[in-house]
Amino acid sequence: MKKITLIAALFLSLATLGQDIHFSEFFATPLFTNPALTGQFDGTYRFSGIVRRQWSSVSAQPFQTFSGGAELNRPFNLKPLAVGLRIYHDYTGLGSLTTTSIAAPLSLKLRFGQAKNFTVSLGAQPEFFQQSLDMSKFSWNDQYFNNRFNATSQSQENTGSATINKINFSGGIYVEKRVSERKRIGIGVSSFNISEPDKSFGPGSQWLLLRRNNIHLFSSISVGSSSFDFMPAAQFQIQGVYDELLVGSAFRYHLSTASRDKRSMQIGVWGRTRDAAYLSAGFTKNNLFIGGSYDFNLNGLRPASEYLGGWEFIVIYTLSTVREKINRVRQCPDFL
């Protein structure tokens, strides 16, 4: 029976089931929360990027995730529609388990009420992902002599690389009542990995990416006539035998509300059940938002991690309109 290093053993002993990646800043990563949130912003274009890095205190190879997205409202002047493109690359563990995903979310927004401020959004998302594993970076039992590891010893095990390519599907619904950007509340339900693709690297084994169901709530409440906003949010996810609850709130202060000089700053306090507590902070200037967060580990790994978890950094830019190029035509006088 193969004996491998501790971190590889932890990875390979996760039963035979797979789990999705997740971000602590679920309130700032709508394309990972619900396809129906595609285009859920005031403007024409939205571009976003996020980086997450965790477990650098306990692993020689920290887990790292890079993601970017772009969204477009009213493509081809179809007002109820919004389309997007979401890409991420995930690198985890000593075995260099990498995942690259490309998804194309699509949403349909239906507006109701006299002020058209009650919205029901339906979303769907096809996805292609590729996953690979480098077995040569593991340590095997035939590389140990007298209970000591010999890095120069060549293992007789199959230590090549393995790659799989899969198609995945997701969908969701989101309902929102919005008076303004500072006064709104919405709730959504989404389901990811509807087809539950098999991520196993070889025959005779099964590693299912189980369906992940997500319930989420977002809101913003302006405090009287002041410049403060209270923005509580929550997310509950179930995937197989695992569940996760994230809850907390951000507190935003508007430095300026002038139409061409909107500036605000915010700080948030959040918790993830049985896992971590974390802080978030951000700054907004007109259409640009820059933010970040840091997790403090509270689970069973805290003696080794010394309560250190992971950090995230996010940038979001919203473009309101793009001016169409005007072809100017010189008029000739009538008498010519």
N, C-alpha and C positions, 0 to 999 in steps of 0.2 A: 504494500500500500504506500502510495506516495506521501512523503512528509515535506511540507513546504514551510516557508517562513511565516511568522505570525500574521502579518498583514495579508498575505496571499491566502492563508487559511481562513481568515475572517471573510474574505471576499468569496471564496469558493464554498463556504459553508452556509451561505444565505439560502438554505433549502434549494429549491430550483426555480425560484420566482424572481422577477425583476421589478425594480421600482423606478419611477420617474425622477428626474432632477427637480429641484424646487429652489425658489428664491425666498429669502426673508422679506424682501420688499415686494410682496405680492400686490400691494396697493399701487405700485409703480411699474408693474410688468403685466399689463392687461392681456397680451397675446399668449401668455403662459397660464392665465387664469380662466379665460373663457373666449372662444372664437367670436361670440356675440359682442364682445367689447371692441372688436375691430371698428375703427372709425368713431369711437365714442369720445369725441373731443370737438371743440369749437375751432374749426379751421378746415383747410383742404388737405394738407399733408402733415404727417407726424413721423419723425425719425427717432429711433431710440437705440441705445446700446448699454449693455450691462456686463460687468465682470464680477465673478465670485471666486474667492479663494479660501479654502478651509483645511483644517487639520495639519497645518504646517508645524505645530508643536509636537505632534505624535508620529508623523510620517516623513520619511526622506523625500517622498514625492507627494506633495499636497494635492488635494482635489481642486481642479480649476475648471471654471465654466465661462465661456465667452459667448455672448449672444447679441444679435442686432436685428432690428425690424424696421419696416417702412409701411405706412398706411396711406390710403387715398380715399377721400370721401367723394361721392358723386362721380364715379368713373363714367366717361362717355356721356356726361350730363344726366345720368340716371340717379336722381336725388335719393331714393330710398337705399341705395347700395353703397357698400364700402368694401374695399379689397385690401389685402396686405401681403407682405412677404416676411417670414420669420426664419432666421438661421441661427443655429447654435452649435458650438463645438465643446465637448465635455471630455476632460482628461482626468482619470482617477486611478490612484494606487500604483504600487510597484509593478504591476503587470501591464501598465500602460493601456488600460481599458479605455478606448476612445469611442465617442459617439458623435457623429455629425448628422444634423437634421436640417431639412429644408421643408418648410410648410407654407401653404398659401391659404390663409383664413379669408372667409367671405361672410359678410353680415348683411341682413336686410332689416332696416329700421322703419317701424310703423309708428306714426305719431297720432295722438288722440287729444281731445279737449279743444276748447275754443282758442287757447293760447298755444296749442300744439306742444305743451311742455310735459306731457306724459308719453313715454316712449317704451315700446316693446321691441326688442332686438332679437333676431334669430341668427344663429351663426353655425357655420360648418367649416371643417378644416381637413383637407387631405394632406398627408405628410409622407415624405420619403426619408428614411434614416439608414445610415451605415454604421456598423459597430465592428471594432476589431480588438484583438487581444494578442499581446506579444508574450508567448510562453517562455521565451528564452531568458526573460528577466526574473523568473522565479528560481528558487533554490530547491533542489530535489534531494532525496535521501541518499542517493549514490554519490553525492558530493560531500558527504560528511564522513570523516575518519576520526575514530576515537573521540566522538562527540564534538569534533571541531569542523567547521566549514572550510573547505578548500576552494577558493574562488577560481583557481586555475584548472580544477578538475572538470572534464567534459562529461556532462550527464548523458546517459544512454536513453533517456526519455525523449518523447517527441516534443521538441521545444520550438517548433515553428510558430508561425503566426496564423491566425484565423480571422476571417472577415465574413460578415453577413450583410445582406441588403434587404430591407423590408419596407412595406407600405403600411401606413397607419391612418386611422380616421378618428375625428373628434367632432363634437357638436355641443351647442348650449343655447340658453335663453337668458336674457337680462331685461329687467323691468326697472325703469327709473322715473321718478318724479323730480323735475328740476325747475326751480323758480329762477335761479341764477347759478353761477359757478360757486358762489359762497353759500347757497341754500339748495341742497339736493340730497336725495336718498335713493339708493338702488339696491336691488337684490337679484342674484343670478344663480343659476344651476348649470353646470357643465359636466360632460362626460368625455374622458380621454381614453385612448386605446380601445375603442369600441370593438375592433376586430381581434384584440388580444393576441398580437403576433408572437410567434415562437422565436426567441433570441438565442437558442442553443447553437453552439459552434460545431457540433458533430452529431452523428447518428446515435441513436440509443439513449438520448437524454432530452429533457424538455426544460426550457427556461422561459416561462411565459411572462410577457409584459402585461400584467393584469389591468383590468379596467379601473380607472381612477375617477371617482365621482367627487365633485367639488361644489360646495355651497358657500356663497360669499356675499358680504354686505359692505357697501361703501356709503359714506355720507359726509356732509359738510354742514356745519351749523354756525352761522355768524352770531357772535355774542353781542346782542343789542346793537347799538350804533357805534361800537368801538371798532378797532382795527384787528381784533382777534377772531380767529376761526377755530372751532373745535371739530376735528375730523376723525371720529371713531370708525373703525373697520374691523372685520372679522372674516376668517376663512376656515372652513372645516372640510377635511378631505378623508376619504376612505379608499384604500387600495388593498384588496385581499384582507389579510388579518391585521393590517396596519391602519391606524387613524392618526390624524394630526389636527390640532386646533391652534390657530394663530389669532390673537386678539390684542387690541391695544388702540392707541389713538395718537395722531399727530396734532400739534398745536401750532397754528400759523399766525404770524404777525405781518400785516401789510405795512411796508415802509412807505409806499406810494401807490395810489390808485389812479393816477393820471393816465389817460388813454394811451399815451405814447411813452410812458415811463412807469410801467407797472413793476414794482419790486416787492418781494416778500421773502421771509425766511421762516423755517419751520423746524421743529424738533419733535420726535416721537418716542414713545415708550411702548414696547411690545413684548409679548410672551408666546412661546411655543411649548405646549403641554409636554411635560416629562422630558424636555430636551434643552431648552435654552431661553434666556431673556436677552433682549437686544435693544439697542438705541438706534434711532435714525435721525438724520439731519439733512436739510436741503435749502437751496437758495434759488429763487425764481427772478429772472429779469426779462420782462416782456414775454417772448415766446420760448425762452431757454430755461430749462430746469437742470440743476446739477445737485446730486444727492449721494448719500452713502449710508451704510449701516455697519454695525459690528455686533456679532453674537458672543454671548458669554455662556459657555457650555455648563449645563447643570445636570447632565445625565450620568450614567455609570462610568463614563470615560473621564470624568473630571479630575481624578487623581493624576492620571497621566497627562491630560491636557492642561492642567493647572487653571481650569476654568476658561481657557482660551478656545475660541471657536473659529469663526471665519468673518471676513469682511466682504462687502459689496460696494461697488461704485457704479453709478448710473447717470446717463445724460439723455435728456429728452428735448427735442426741438420741434416746435409746431410752426408750420408756415400757413398763414391765413389764406392768402390768395397769390396767384401768379398772374401778372399782367400779360395779356395776350399781345403779341407783336402786331402793331398797326401798320398796314401798308398805306402810306400816304400817296395819293394820286394828284398830280398837278393838273389843275383845270385850265383848259385853253380858252382864250376869249371867244365870244360868240361870233365875232366878225371874221375869224380865220376859217 
